[in-house]
Amino acid sequence: MTRPTPETLAHSARRARAGAEPATDAAATGRAAAVPAAPAVRQPEPVQLSGAGSLVRSLEALGVDVVFGIPGGAILPAYDPLYDSTVRHILVRHEQGAGHAATGYAQATGRVGVCMATSGPGATNLVTPIADAYMDSVPMVAITGQVARPSIGTDAFQEADIQGITLPITKHNFLVQTAEEIPRVLAEAFHLASTGRPGPVLVDIPKDVLQAQTTFSWPPTLDLPGYRPTLHPHGKQIREAARLMTSARRPVLYVGGGVLKAGATEGLRRLAELTGIPVVTTLMALGAFPDSHRQHLGMPGMHGTVAAVYGLQKADLIVALGARFDDRVTGKLDSFAPDATVVHADIDPAEIGKNRHADVPIVGDAKHVIEELIAAVTTDRAAGRPADLGDWWTQLDDLRERYPLGYEEPADGTLSPQYVIERLGKIAGPDAVYVAGVGQHQMWASQFISYEKPGTWLNSGGLGTMGYAVPAAMGAKVGRPDTVVWAIDGDGCFQMTNQELATCALEGIPVKIAVINNGNLGMVRQWQTLFYNERYSNTELGTHKHRIPDFVKLGEALGCVGLRCENAADVDKTIEAAMAINDAPVVIDFVVGKDAMVWPMVAAGTSNDEIMFARGVRPAFDEDDI
């Protein structure tokens, strides 16, 4: 294993999401660039340091304020200079927690999240959060220790080829060969993680490199041949997209997480209001466009609103902005939006045409794309009369009225999980940050909380990682300490990473955890109900029948305040009690019914045309109207 050559770096352009055209912004050119746009401190004179000291000085110069990690043999040299550093280190209880915390920090702040682990199992425990960050395009740098260079390839104690293991799930990764290159590699890693399409970058450093002496100076010169993300779109493509937008009769703006990554939410609102086009926001884009806005149809896809799903299905024009035509949005791909012309704008050219043919492909940063679309649409509107969308809105409004999001109270008198989440959103309000695990509670949180602002909804969208919520909430709270942070978790997800609540208690990170405890792996049970003849194989967790574990006692054992709520009459006062506690983490065990389901639903592998509004209830549509 050697340091990547210019040829391998160029080859990594696919993984690094590089564009084919030269960038016009100097910060994105990669070669011979200054230190990335993170807050940087220029060191007055070169100094003699160990490689470990150079690593810590580099983190300081890059403006890193916090690292989540666990020490171990190979990375231990780095922990000695970290002891005296301005960089805060948060000692987690599991490396997976470190990775998800770095992701939550990055999603909540827009800055690069940093995690650190030792070699072997420490590094491999980061694989899941690295893959999670890769799928959701989160800027993260993972620093791992490696066995000494002479031992690499010998199956030494705690050796693992983490560079090879993470090759498919990192934007780029490095195996550092000399102490001298540490500042440059760190600067390149942060630049790659935060520019273009964001993503995780791994830096693996052998122990003897950390121990070697070197001369540290800052800033280094970046050397990234082949990495030139295209930020500004091609003018001809923008003009063609604008022409289609002003002439289409059933257009939809399909908004993905790339709009949030680009900081393009204000522009999106102006574009939508200028054109009058309805907007759908994916699971990763909630908050990019206000849920309460008149033009917002809701979330599309497997558990999206009927209006959003059918709006896309029947559209004659789809303008996709920072979205990737994920299978959870499209359903059966060959039946998705059969009559739609597609404008697809994305900073990653590899996404365009990957799943759905793009009639007008636009490579560029969403912020620049939207700004230029606004200008082009304004010019087109001045030159002629735009299409009348009145009939389209009449049809969509009819769908919204007939098929709103809702739920039925459980017939057995148990607490409704949807009611709990709905009240939590009302009481905590639109300024709180909501972090969800994966499963039914994640979908209910996406449906029954109103997201009005960017950066208020964090979840594991692409990988669907159980165990994401608690450590991600911890990272979000560290990044935004003055903001209320709620993790909405399931009893299954919660048991995977709840040990990080001990970290929160000891580090003074007062997150709030709402455990939606239905006693089962809820989404799996829902599928067993619908598709496996109610044969509930290995989905009951025992948190209802046996109260194992008792989440209140577990929360208290981990240094939290533990609360329990089992009926609707106590929901508000329990949430308000948690809201009043700001000096400790809080865990609420919401004991809810086990049979609640997430609706609407498009079954996996079926067409969006087959959406079910509720069990046994298919929406009725007048095909002549739509």
Secondary structure, DSSP 8 states (H G I E B T S, - for coil): -----HHHHHHTTTTTT--SS--SSGGG--TT--S-SS-----SS-EEEEHHHHHHHHHHHTT--EEEE---TTTHHHHHHHTTSSSEEEE-SSHHHHHHHHHHHHHHHSS-EEEEE-STHHHHTTHHHHHHHHHTT--EEEEEEE--GGGTTTT-TT---HHHHTGGGSSEEEE---GGGHHHHHHHHHHHHHSSS--EEEEEEEHHHHHSEEEE-SS-----TT-----S--HHHHHHHHHHHHH-SSEEEEE-THHHHTT-HHHHHHHHHHHT--EEE-GGGTTSS-TTSTTEEE--STT--HHHHHHHHT-SEEEEES----HHHHBSGGGSSTT-EEEEEES-TTTTTTSS--SEEEES-HHHHHHHHHHHHHHHHHHS-----HHHHHHHHHHHHHS-S-----TT----HHHHHHHHHHHH-TTSEEEE-SSHHHHHHHHHS---STTSEE---SS--TT-HHHHHHHHHHHSTTS-EEEEEEHHHHHHHTTHHHHHHHHT---EEEEEE-SB-HHHHHHHHHHSTT--TT-B-STTTT-SS-HHHHHHHTTSEEEEE-SGGGHHHHHHHHHT--SS-EEEEEE--S-----SB--TTSBGGG-BSBTTB-----TTT-
